[in-house]
Amino acid sequence: MKRIIIMVIGLLFLVACERVDFIEFQGTEIAQTKSSRIMVKSFAGYNSKSGTIYVQQGIVTGIKIESTDPAVDIVSAAWKVEGINYEGTQVAHKFKSLGETIVSIAVKFSDGTKEDNQFLFQSVVDLSTADPVKYFVTDNKDGSWTVLFLFSKERLKTVSDTIFYYDGLVTDWKKKVIPSEDKSYVINTNGQAERISDIGKYIGVSLVLKERGLYNIALIHSETNWTDLSGSSFIKEENPGLAWFFFDNGVITPSGDNPTGEVLPGAAGDNYFRFEQIGDNIGGKTVLYFKLDNSFTADAFVVQELDGGTYSEPKSLIPVSEEFPNWGKIEMPTIDLVGKVSGFRYGPDLKNPEKFSENMKKSFFFDEFFQKLRFSLLNI
């Protein structure tokens, strides 16, 4: 396994030195225009230039502003979010309400000019449902799988071209046109992808995959432009137009910088299993985080594979915090994990220790053959 470097990720608060008197906005009309010199960006990657800024209700969300004009910098800023005032170019807020929320921002630039603007945020229960990339997998029963990717048309509202392409490792970097019948998809009330004759909400790309490995895909418009998919769990910050994923035996694992779309604890891992090393290898500890199928209860447990291949007695998981209701954790001496392959299984009910969480199988760390999470910590 490649060398792993563990980092603790936290929210960074930068407060401007110069105060900006906050301007009270009247009414609910959104004043934001295309000529704005401000881009608002959530720490999950959603931004005001690529589409709706989605946030998760009840989760502390980092928000920052950037100047879109390379000739000027933002000197200071004042915010009003759900009746609360903040100052600085980066703030953090826990959204209480669901649905649309107007965030007002007053900014002063380095050239002495000012801008007062309003931005629309969409607060949702589960941020993963707002991902602009969706996928559906069908087993072809011949060792291959058909993977249908759906890309949100919200990211294409300003595009006039009606011809779309896709490219990437999925095509060996040979650009392919998207058939006209795949330009209009919805997700129906049964949660299934469905072609329609109306405008639709998504553009679809259908692939047949067989080989295990890391892939990427780009949705192209206007001949050469990659669609901005910022905020997706498939996207790496250095290139918001290229969606990365790992394919293994019919399982798709988003492989972007923020695969959860949440500010989850732990610096390494994915949407279902994460780990964080605290201290050194000798006297330090490692925290293991497990995402359950439903909300955490006191019956949630984990078992660890022992040296001979058997498993330990079930051990109760500890709740993480109210911000992460589906997650449980345990803490272990790092020395017990370093230099060997460790195996874990976890589930919702201590009284039924043979039943494990379905989420476990969705993790990048899940081994299909051994039916467990497997990972190794190397000396760092």
Secondary structure, DSSP 8 states (H G I E B T S, - for coil): ----------------SS--------SS-----TT-SEEEEETTS-BTTTS-EEEETTSEEEEEEEES-TT--EEEEEEEETTEEEESSEEEEE--S-EEEEEEEEEEETTS-EEEEEEEEEEES-GGGG-SEEEEEEE-SSS-EEEEEEEEGGGGTT-----EEEESGGGTS--EE--GGGS-EEE-TTS-EEE-SS--SEEEEEEEE-S-EEEEEEEEETTTEE---TT-TTEETTEEEEEEEEEETTEEEE-SS-TTSS--S-SEE-SSEEEEEES-TTT-EEEEEEE-SSS--TT-EEEEB-TTS-B---EE-EE--TT-TTEEEEEEEGGGTBTSEEEEEEES-TT-TT---GGGGGSTTEETTTTEEEEEB---
